[in-house]
Amino acid sequence: MESKVSQSGNNAAARSDNAVLALSNVDLKLLRVFKCVVEAGGLTAASNELNIGLAAISKQLSDLEIRLGMTLCSRGREGFELTEYGVNVYQATLELFVSLNHFRERLHNSRDEILGEIAISVVDNTISDPRSPVTSAVQKLHRLAPKVHIRLQTAQLDDIERGISEGRFHCAIAPAYEYKNEFDYFPLYIEQSRLYCARDHTLFSLSPAAISPEILQQQVMINHLYVSQRYKNRLFTRQESHIQAVQVESVAMLILTGHFIGYLPEHYAARYIQQGELRELSDEALRLKTPFCLIIKKGRKINQIIRLFMQALAIPESEDLH
């Protein structure tokens, strides 16, 4: 059964195949606006990013639809959503701009000038980790190639992996809870996590000696969905917990209610420890270590800009792929 949106797209005016055979500068501009709207998730967010009004963005989308002879998206009260045509045009647009970037890189590299762009995604809530090399690596990249356009975005792991697969991100720095065949992984550092409770929890005032494994097993553990599968054969069967969270920040919020215990990266929990809001419950045996990696789509060509970023991350050129 077709959705309302897909029906709208399939009922678009008859297209002229000749309309898409030649692209002008105006067409490229309209496609860039369309790409920004899709990646921003709607016209309002794109308006802030492009610094132009909603009416202007809406008109440019309409102009593009007229130019291509197809309905690309719905953008009414029900929200923004791509039609089937819109999905195809977005994917084609990504391929087009990748090709244009390669063309520009060849021209400018012949003049010993590094130009182009790199889109980097970083998993959220890692800025407080002193082991993270993101800031220093971007600093080095900018110093080596000051004219390169750098786009840095934080996101959840699922969004990061999807963005790499779709070509929206050239690479990412994120935890490797499992190694997937469609990506290449370059190890960077290890994130340390510990088990915590909040000041209002019944375990907060107990001495470490009084908190036995049996007592810990009686507590309500937060099921952190990304990492639950890594806790097999440990004290907790976290998959059975009815208290679930996805991001680190949401885990912290649940712990701070005083009803639950859960794991947090030690760098993230440090400020709450200093404020007396949290305390660690686990000993060394229950602490967790999560590898963080540079992630790139398998088979992707590593161009000069990505190679410079890898050098800034101190990744050897001969690093084996996982």
TORTI-296839 format. One record per residue (C-alpha): residue number from 0; x, y, z. Coordinates in pm, whole numbers. Example, Ala and Ser with C-alpha at 12.3 -4.5 7.8 and 13.67 -1.06 7.14 Angstrom:
REC    nr       px       py       pz
REC     0     1230     -450      780
REC     1     1367     -106      714
//
This chain:
REC    nr       px       py       pz
REC     0        0        0        0
REC     1      139      339      -93
REC     2      161      618      161
REC     3        2      956      109
REC     4      343     1101       38
REC     5      445      838     -216
REC     6      110      882     -393
REC     7      179     1252     -414
REC     8      519     1182     -565
REC     9      390      928     -817
REC    10      119     1166     -934
REC    11      364     1438    -1026
REC    12      329     1612    -1359
REC    13      469     1430    -1659
REC    14      844     1473    -1666
REC    15     1047     1585    -1959
REC    16     1351     1360    -1977
REC    17     1537     1636    -2157
REC    18     1500     1857    -1849
REC    19     1765     1670    -1654
REC    20     2020     1623    -1931
REC    21     2194     1955    -1869
REC    22     2268     2121    -1535
REC    23     2326     2493    -1494
REC    24     2468     2687    -1201
REC    25     2110     2765    -1098
REC    26     2029     2393    -1090
REC    27     2331     2325     -869
REC    28     2222     2600     -633
REC    29     1871     2454     -611
REC    30     2011     2106     -551
REC    31     2232     2238     -270
REC    32     1926     2392     -105
REC    33     1735     2065     -145
REC    34     2027     1868        2
REC    35     2044     2103      301
REC    36     1669     2075      365
REC    37     1685     1693      358
REC    38     1984     1674      592
REC    39     1837     1934      828
REC    40     1508     1743      840
REC    41     1288     2026      721
REC    42     1259     2383      597
REC    43     1278     2555      937
REC    44     1609     2399     1039
REC    45     1748     2456      688
REC    46     1644     2819      707
REC    47     1870     2871     1008
REC    48     2160     2689      845
REC    49     2129     2869      510
REC    50     2037     3203      669
REC    51     1751     3261      427
REC    52     1378     3285      485
REC    53     1128     3000      475
REC    54      943     3153      181
REC    55     1265     3171      -22
REC    56     1353     2808       56
REC    57     1001     2693      -32
REC    58     1015     2878     -364
REC    59     1353     2728     -451
REC    60     1223     2378     -378
REC    61      922     2449     -599
REC    62     1152     2580     -874
REC    63     1356     2258     -853
REC    64     1043     2043     -872
REC    65      928     2236    -1179
REC    66     1274     2206    -1332
REC    67     1281     1827    -1277
REC    68      911     1771    -1340
REC    69      850     1574    -1021
REC    70      729     1623     -663
REC    71     1025     1580     -428
REC    72      871     1619      -84
REC    73      568     1706      124
REC    74      612     2010      345
REC    75      275     2096      493
REC    76      130     2080      843
REC    77      201     1707      863
REC    78      573     1777      845
REC    79      852     1726      596
REC    80      886     1394      416
REC    81     1052     1286       93
REC    82      859     1122     -189
REC    83     1008      824     -370
REC    84     1129     1067     -636
REC    85     1280     1285     -364
REC    86     1478      993     -221
REC    87     1621      915     -565
REC    88     1706     1279     -637
REC    89     1874     1315     -295
REC    90     2093     1007     -356
REC    91     2179     1133     -705
REC    92     2260     1475     -558
REC    93     2504     1320     -310
REC    94     2678     1136     -595
REC    95     2686     1454     -803
REC    96     2852     1664     -534
REC    97     3101     1387     -455
REC    98     3198     1389     -823
REC    99     3222     1768     -824
REC   100     3444     1759     -517
REC   101     3672     1505     -683
REC   102     3688     1731     -989
REC   103     3779     2034     -777
REC   104     4035     1836     -577
REC   105     4214     1728     -895
REC   106     4227     2082    -1028
REC   107     4344     2243     -705
REC   108     4585     1967     -608
REC   109     4759     2023     -938
REC   110     4837     2371     -808
REC   111     4964     2231     -474
REC   112     4657     2364     -298
REC   113     4433     2142      -85
REC   114     4067     2236     -124
REC   115     3746     2044      -69
REC   116     3544     1935      230
REC   117     3533     1673      499
REC   118     3218     1582      692
REC   119     3306     1429     1029
REC   120     3054     1287     1273
REC   121     3135     1233     1641
REC   122     2925     1045     1893
REC   123     2770     1285     2144
REC   124     2887     1348     2503
REC   125     3257     1279     2445
REC   126     3401     1631     2463
REC   127     3485     1584     2833
REC   128     3702     1277     2767
REC   129     4070     1382     2783
REC   130     4156     1077     2570
REC   131     3947     1200     2278
REC   132     4171     1330     1996
REC   133     3895     1508     1801
REC   134     3977     1868     1892
REC   135     4352     1837     1844
REC   136     4310     1643     1518
REC   137     4077     1905     1368
REC   138     4320     2173     1483
REC   139     4606     1997     1301
REC   140     4395     1940      989
REC   141     4303     2308      969
REC   142     4665     2408     1013
REC   143     4775     2173      733
REC   144     4487     2257      498
REC   145     4332     2591      603
REC   146     4107     2614      295
REC   147     3937     2279      351
REC   148     3574     2313      454
REC   149     3527     2114      778
REC   150     3178     2005      883
REC   151     3170     1850     1232
REC   152     2848     1705     1371
REC   153     2759     1510     1685
REC   154     2503     1231     1657
REC   155     2390      899     1800
REC   156     2564      584     1682
REC   157     2275      465     1463
REC   158     2262      805     1288
REC   159     2640      800     1244
REC   160     2643      458     1080
REC   161     2350      548      857
REC   162     2516      877      758
REC   163     2841      701      665
REC   164     2651      443      457
REC   165     2454      714      277
REC   166     2762      927      210
REC   167     2654     1221      429
REC   168     2963     1169      649
REC   169     3308     1093      514
REC   170     3415      943      847
REC   171     3324      931     1215
REC   172     3477      889     1558
REC   173     3254      664     1764
REC   174     3249      360     1996
REC   175     3287       19     1835
REC   176     3047     -198     2034
REC   177     3061     -443     1745
REC   178     3258     -450     1421
REC   179     3030     -448     1115
REC   180     3138     -574      774
REC   181     3031     -259      589
REC   182     3280      -36      774
REC   183     3655      -12      828
REC   184     3766       60     1186
REC   185     4087      236     1293
REC   186     4144      214     1674
REC   187     4202      546     1851
REC   188     4155      519     2228
REC   189     3965      341     2508
REC   190     3676      496     2700
REC   191     3645      386     3065
REC   192     3299      338     3221
REC   193     3196      269     3579
REC   194     2881      172     3769
REC   195     2711      458     3960
REC   196     2418      544     4182
REC   197     2282      885     4282
REC   198     2272     1058     4621
REC   199     1906      963     4677
REC   200     1967      592     4610
REC   201     1968      350     4905
REC   202     2323      233     4823
REC   203     2474      582     4826
REC   204     2548      589     5200
REC   205     2667      229     5233
REC   206     3035      148     5271
REC   207     3205      -29     4979
REC   208     3240     -342     5188
REC   209     2864     -351     5247
REC   210     2781     -347     4875
REC   211     2811     -712     4781
REC   212     2746     -860     4433
REC   213     2420    -1002     4570
REC   214     2303     -656     4678
REC   215     2395     -509     4337
REC   216     2195     -779     4161
REC   217     1887     -674     4355
REC   218     1898     -319     4215
REC   219     1714     -192     3908
REC   220     1978     -160     3636
REC   221     1939       80     3343
REC   222     1946     -103     3010
REC   223     2175      106     2788
REC   224     2055      -25     2451
REC   225     2381       19     2259
REC   226     2593     -181     2500
REC   227     2358     -437     2658
REC   228     2495     -722     2447
REC   229     2842     -665     2594
REC   230     2731     -763     2945
REC   231     2685    -1136     2898
REC   232     2826    -1346     3184
REC   233     2841    -1043     3414
REC   234     2642     -975     3729
REC   235     2351     -818     3544
REC   236     2121     -944     3272
REC   237     2049     -594     3152
REC   238     1840     -701     2856
REC   239     1565     -792     3103
REC   240     1552     -445     3257
REC   241     1238     -243     3185
REC   242     1431       84     3230
REC   243     1592      169     2898
REC   244     1803      453     2760
REC   245     1999      523     2444
REC   246     2230      821     2497
REC   247     2477      875     2778
REC   248     2288     1185     2890
REC   249     1960      994     2926
REC   250     2138      727     3133
REC   251     2268     1001     3363
REC   252     1918     1149     3400
REC   253     1777      813     3502
REC   254     2057      751     3753
REC   255     2001     1095     3907
REC   256     1638     1006     3988
REC   257     1780      793     4271
REC   258     1580      487     4168
REC   259     1826      311     3936
REC   260     2192      225     3894
REC   261     2379      232     3564
REC   262     2704      271     3376
REC   263     2847      607     3270
REC   264     3180      703     3113
REC   265     3402      817     3397
REC   266     3484     1146     3221
REC   267     3111     1225     3196
REC   268     3039     1132     3559
REC   269     3336     1326     3700
REC   270     3153     1655     3751
REC   271     2865     1482     3933
REC   272     3115     1300     4155
REC   273     3276     1635     4244
REC   274     2934     1781     4326
REC   275     2845     1484     4548
REC   276     2557     1381     4321
REC   277     2697     1039     4223
REC   278     2919      768     4369
REC   279     3085      470     4209
REC   280     2954      128     4310
REC   281     3175     -115     4122
REC   282     3526     -234     4176
REC   283     3781     -286     3900
REC   284     3621     -615     3795
REC   285     3295     -443     3692
REC   286     3450     -147     3510
REC   287     3405     -139     3134
REC   288     3638      -45     2851
REC   289     3493       64     2516
REC   290     3715      105     2208
REC   291     3667      424     2008
REC   292     3761      417     1641
REC   293     3774      622     1327
REC   294     3502      465     1112
REC   295     3497      482      732
REC   296     3269      309      482
REC   297     3440       -3      350
REC   298     3572       49       -1
REC   299     3557      427       19
REC   300     3844      601     -154
REC   301     4066      767      107
REC   302     4139     1102      -58
REC   303     4405     1350       44
REC   304     4185     1531      296
REC   305     4078     1214      476
REC   306     4439     1097      472
REC   307     4549     1424      636
REC   308     4282     1381      903
REC   309     4403     1026      967
REC   310     4757     1156     1001
REC   311     4630     1418     1248
REC   312     4476     1131     1446
REC   313     4816      956     1447
REC   314     4681      661     1247
REC   315     4969      490     1062
REC   316     4923      464      685
REC   317     4984       90      709
REC   318     4722       42      983
REC   319     4544     -291      931
REC   320     4168     -272      870
REC   321     3925     -452     1102
//
